[in-house]
Amino acid sequence: MENTVLGRTGVNVSRLCMGTMSFGREADEAGAKDLYAACRDAGINFFDCANVYSDGRAEEILGGLMAHERDALVITTKVGSPSPGNEGGLNRRHIALSVENSLRRLGTDRVDVLFVHRFDEAVDIAETLHGLDLLVKSGKVLYLGVSNWAAWQIATALGISAREGLVRFDAIQPMYNLVKRQAEVEILPLALAENMAVTPYSPVGGGLLSGKYRKGQPDGRISTDNMYAKRYGPDWMRDVAGEFAEFAEENGWHPVSLAVAWVASHPAITAPLIGARNVEQLKPSLNALDVPMTAELRAKVSALSPTPAPATDRLEETL
């Protein structure tokens, strides 16, 4: 497994990061143990979790699996899904409580990277940053990241942190795959400009790019899960998925391997998040770095889906 540096932190991480959203859900404790072992055997030292995955059970399972080798791993979790009252959001009270609970479930004294999960319109960004700063200075969190924020929100946070002498965000976790390329417009350029790590999720588009969503083949969770149905429902995405699967197979690659490799090949990307219900499903993702993703191959794959307009929307300047 290749390693790389997590942005400007100097921390070495594997070029693939294992997402644990399936732990305690599609993968029970035994299944999660097998997935964890397969990742470690492949050289992965980077595991992504969240306080809300399986209502905290994913953190508990991951904590048990990593207990014997905690210092060999880079572990992330998340905070801040807005909700009524004092049970969520990004005020410093909830941030502190949430991290204490995550540390308990993970069985560790610190989180390597804490990601803010979503933007909270009810809380001033400075309030959130001050709460996060306290956690880093206490040693309970080492580095900060942000997921599902717009580029202007991230840039605003970086400015406030610089102005007020607060610990800044060092990582971004956006959605990014062949049919969801909005991150290319402003988020990935921002990451390059600020030397921020990028660990994108959903590189296979919720399974859309796995090769199973083609005419005459049964659908998976995109047809049964309302969130994924909305996210990947447009017909043009199905068309792209079909063309992509044919291209991958004609060239001798598993569609999942090629989908992850394409995401990993963007110069801003540190480590794509991979995930699976079982080891057999995980194998093509683990093989992604074996795909010889040249500039020519990336261009051919990119041409299968629409390139998003630049931030200025001056399409003529991209020709």
Residue pairs with C-beta under 8 A, 6 or more apart in sequence:
1 14
1 15
1 16
1 42
1 43
1 44
1 289
2 14
2 15
2 289
3 12
3 13
3 14
3 15
3 45
4 12
4 13
4 14
4 15
4 270
4 271
5 11
5 12
5 13
5 270
6 12
6 13
6 74
6 113
6 143
6 170
6 171
6 197
6 270
7 170
7 171
7 191
7 195
7 196
7 197
7 270
8 170
8 195
8 196
9 143
9 170
9 197
11 74
11 112
11 143
12 45
13 45
13 46
13 74
13 270
13 271
14 43
14 44
14 45
14 46
14 271
15 264
15 270
15 271
15 289
16 42
16 44
16 46
16 260
16 264
16 271
16 272
16 274
16 285
16 286
16 288
16 289
17 44
17 46
17 47
17 48
17 76
17 199
17 271
17 272
17 273
17 274
18 35
18 36
18 39
18 44
18 46
18 47
18 48
18 273
18 274
18 275
19 48
19 201
19 273
19 274
19 275
20 32
20 47
20 48
20 49
20 53
20 58
20 61
20 62
20 275
21 50
21 53
21 54
21 58
21 275
22 31
22 32
22 35
22 275
22 276
22 277
23 32
23 35
23 49
23 53
23 54
23 57
23 58
23 61
23 62
24 32
24 53
24 54
24 57
24 58
24 60
24 61
25 53
25 54
25 57
25 58
26 277
26 278
27 35
27 276
27 277
27 278
29 61
29 64
31 277
31 278
32 61
32 62
32 65
33 65
34 278
34 279
35 276
35 278
35 279
35 282
36 47
36 62
36 65
36 66
38 279
38 282
38 283
38 286
39 47
39 282
39 286
42 286
45 72
45 73
45 74
46 73
46 74
46 76
46 199
46 271
47 62
47 66
47 73
47 74
47 75
47 76
48 76
48 173
48 199
48 201
48 273
49 58
49 59
49 62
49 75
49 76
49 77
49 78
49 106
50 58
50 59
50 77
50 78
50 115
50 117
51 59
51 77
51 78
51 79
51 98
51 101
51 102
51 105
52 78
52 81
52 117
53 59
56 101
56 105
59 77
59 102
59 105
59 106
60 105
60 106
62 75
62 106
63 105
63 106
63 107
63 108
64 107
66 73
66 75
66 106
66 108
67 107
70 108
73 112
74 112
74 113
75 106
75 108
75 111
75 112
75 113
76 111
76 112
76 113
76 114
76 115
76 145
76 199
77 102
77 106
77 111
77 114
77 115
78 114
78 115
78 116
78 117
78 147
79 90
79 94
79 95
79 98
79 99
79 102
79 114
79 115
79 116
79 117
80 88
80 89
80 90
80 94
80 95
80 98
80 116
80 117
80 118
80 120
80 128
81 88
81 89
81 117
81 118
82 88
82 89
82 90
82 118
82 120
82 121
82 122
83 89
86 93
86 94
87 94
88 94
89 120
89 122
89 123
90 116
90 120
90 123
90 127
90 128
90 131
91 123
91 127
91 128
91 131
92 127
92 128
92 130
92 131
92 134
93 131
95 128
95 131
95 132
95 135
96 131
96 134
96 135
99 111
99 114
99 135
99 140
99 141
100 140
102 111
103 109
103 110
103 111
103 140
109 139
109 140
110 139
110 140
110 141
110 142
111 140
111 141
111 142
112 142
112 143
113 141
113 142
113 143
113 144
113 145
113 170
113 171
114 132
114 135
114 141
114 143
114 144
114 145
115 144
115 145
115 146
115 147
115 171
115 173
116 128
116 132
116 144
116 145
116 146
116 147
116 149
116 169
117 147
117 148
118 147
118 148
118 149
119 148
119 149
119 150
119 153
120 128
125 153
125 156
125 157
125 160
126 160
126 164
128 157
129 157
129 160
129 161
129 164
129 166
130 164
130 166
132 141
132 144
132 166
132 167
133 161
133 166
133 167
135 141
136 142
136 143
136 144
136 167
137 167
143 170
143 171
144 167
144 168
144 169
144 170
144 171
145 169
145 170
145 171
145 172
145 173
145 197
145 199
146 153
146 154
146 157
146 169
146 171
146 172
146 173
147 172
147 173
147 174
147 201
148 173
148 174
148 175
149 157
149 172
150 186
150 187
151 185
151 186
151 187
151 190
152 186
154 169
154 172
154 187
154 190
155 190
157 168
157 169
158 168
158 169
158 194
160 166
161 167
161 168
161 169
162 168
169 196
170 196
170 197
171 196
171 197
171 198
171 199
171 270
172 187
172 190
172 191
172 196
172 197
172 198
172 199
173 198
173 199
173 200
173 201
173 273
174 183
174 187
174 188
174 198
174 200
174 201
175 182
175 183
175 200
175 201
175 202
176 183
176 184
176 188
176 198
176 200
176 201
176 202
176 203
176 263
176 266
176 269
176 272
177 200
177 202
177 203
177 204
177 205
177 208
177 209
177 259
177 263
178 205
178 209
178 240
178 244
178 259
178 262
178 301
178 302
178 304
178 305
179 205
179 208
179 209
179 232
179 237
179 240
179 241
179 305
180 202
180 205
180 231
181 305
181 306
181 307
181 308
182 308
183 200
184 266
184 307
184 308
185 308
185 309
185 310
185 311
186 311
187 198
188 198
188 266
188 268
188 269
189 268
190 196
191 197
191 198
191 268
192 267
192 268
197 270
197 271
198 268
198 269
198 270
199 270
199 271
199 272
199 273
200 263
200 269
200 272
200 273
201 272
201 273
202 273
203 259
203 260
203 262
203 263
203 264
203 272
203 273
203 274
204 210
204 255
204 256
204 259
204 260
204 285
205 232
205 237
205 241
205 259
206 221
206 222
206 225
206 228
206 231
206 232
207 213
207 220
207 221
207 222
207 228
208 222
208 232
208 237
208 238
208 241
209 241
209 244
209 245
209 255
209 256
209 259
210 220
210 245
210 255
210 256
210 259
211 245
211 248
211 249
211 254
211 255
211 256
212 218
212 219
212 220
213 219
213 220
213 222
213 238
213 241
213 242
214 241
214 242
214 245
215 242
221 228
222 228
222 229
222 232
222 233
223 229
236 306
240 304
240 305
243 304
244 255
244 258
244 259
244 301
244 304
244 305
245 255
247 258
247 300
247 301
247 304
248 254
248 255
248 257
248 258
248 259
249 255
251 258
253 261
253 291
254 284
254 287
255 284
256 284
256 285
256 288
257 284
257 285
257 287
257 288
257 290
257 291
258 288
258 291
258 301
259 288
260 272
260 274
260 284
260 285
260 288
261 288
261 289
261 291
261 293
262 293
262 298
262 301
262 302
263 269
263 272
264 271
264 272
264 288
264 289
264 293
265 293
265 298
272 288
274 282
274 285
274 286
274 288
275 282
275 285
276 282
276 285
291 297
307 318
309 315
309 318
310 317
310 318
